[in-house]
Amino acid sequence: MLICCSDVALICHNQGKGAEALKYYQMVLELGKFLNHKEIDYCIVYSNCGDILLDQKETNKALLNYQKVIELHENRKVADETYVHCLNQLGLIYSTLKKNEVTRALTLLENSKKLAARLSRENLELGRCLSILGRIYVRLNDYNQALENLKRAEIILGKILDESHHERGVIFGAIA
């Protein structure tokens, strides 16, 4: 039942049915805790919930879900792509949606950049991290740092994402 709910949540999420996916993810969390289930990766569930809530403009709720992933990962002592993704999302939230939190965003994103690079020299989360960092540095008028990060982001994302993907358009817009 638990795995089934998780699968249905993921399908709904991928189909853009965020509200429905959240219901199933919530079931996964509740059932998993009730059954003391060890095989569910709660980090992925919380991360996916955070992504949906962020899409729904529920920033504070998304923030709580990403922070929960960070807390859970502290016990693991190993960074993985979900952890790096959540650092990126927190950096994005602090840099764009929370006022006066740019320093916090930069700290999170610089940490994310180091961890993502350790996972793989060219991965999606590293490209995203560099893109967010580049855009922050543009706003801070630090154009050398901006260009360095945005160029690296484009190289990485250019190998991973289709040419028409919106994330690549964001980079070109920031460079222009």
N, C-alpha and C positions, 0 to 999 in steps of 0.2 A: 504494500500500500504506500509506504513512504517513498520508495523509488518511483512508483507510478506518479505520485503527486509532483515529485521533482521533475520528471520527464514532461508532464503536462504543463507545468509552470514554464519550463524552458521553451516548449513549443509555442505557448501563448506569447511569451516574451519575444521570440523571433518573429512572430506574426504581427507584432505591434499592438497586442492586446494587453497593455500594461496593467490595467486594473484587475483583469482576470488573472494574470500571471502573479500579481501580488497576493491574491487570495490563496493561490496554490503554494507560493513560497512561504506564506504564513503558516499554512497547514504543515509544510515540511518542518519548519522550525518548532512548532508546537508538538507534533508527533515525535520528532527526533528527540526532543528533550524529555518527553513523557516516557518514551521507550528506552532512553539513555543509549540511543543509537550512535555508534562510533564511526560508521562508514560514510555518513553524510559529511560533505565538506561545507561546513557552515559558512566559511569565508566566501565561497562562491555564491551561496544563497544571499548573504548580506550584501555582497558586492552587486549582484544582479538587482536586488531590491533598491539599492542606492541609485543605480543607473536609471531604473524606471521612475523612481521618485524625482530624480533630477530632471528627467524628460517632462514630468508632470508639473514642474516648477515648485516642487515641495522641497526646497533647498535644505531647510533645517532637518527634515526627516531623512533626506539623503545623507546629509552630514553625519547623522547619528549612525546610519548603517555603515558608512565607510570607516568611521571611527571604531566601530565594533570589530571590523576586519583587522584593523591595526592592533587592537587589544588582543584578539585571538592569535595573531601572528607573533606577538611578543613571546608567547609560550612556545612557539615552534622553533624560534631562533634560526629560521631559514626563510629567505625571501623567495617568493615565486611571482609569477606574472599577475596573479590576483592581488597580491600585496602591492606590487608596483602600480598596478592600475588604480588602486584606491588612493595611493599617495598622489598620483596624477590628478585624480578627480578632486581630492581635497585641495591640491594646489590650484586647480581651476576655480573651485568655489571661492577660496580665499582671495584669489587674484581678481575675480570679476564680480562676484556677488556679495562679498562681505567688504565693507568699507574699512580702510586703514589696516588691512591684513596682508599687504603685499610682501612684507618681510617674512611673515609666516609661510606664505605661498612659496617664496624663493627657497626657504630652508627645506620644505617638503620636497620640492621639485629637484633641487640639487641632490638630495638624498636618493630620490627616485632614479635620477640619471645614473648615479654610481651603481645602484643595485641592478638596474635594467641592463647596464653595460656588462655586468658580471654574468647575467643570465645568457646573454648572446650579444654579439657586436651589433647585430642588426635585427631588432625585433620591433613589433608594432608599438609596444608601450614606451620604448626608448624614443622612437620617432615622435610619438604624441607628446612625451615629456619635453623634448627639445622644441617642438612647435609651441607649446604653452610658454616655455621659458622665453623663447624668442619674442613672442607677442608682449610678454611682460616687460622685457628690456626695451622694446619699442616705446611703450608707454612711459618708461623711465628715462627716455632719451639716451640710452646707452646703446647706440647703434652698432658699435663693434661687436658687443656681446649678442645683440639681437641677430645680426647677420650671421655670425658664427653658428649660433644654435639653429636658425631657420635653414641655413644651407645644409647642415648635417641632417636635419629633420627631412628635408626634401629628398636627399640622397637615400635615406633609409626608407621613407614611405614610398618613394618612387619605385623601389624594388618590391614592395609588398602590396600596395594599393593600386587599383586601376587609375588611369590618368584622369578620369572624370570624377573621382571620389571627392567629396566635399572637403575633407581634411587637407587635401593637397591644394585646393582652391584657397583655403584660409591662409596657408603658408604664402602662396603667391601674392595674396592681398596684403599680407603683413610686410613682405619684402618691397612691394611697389611704393 
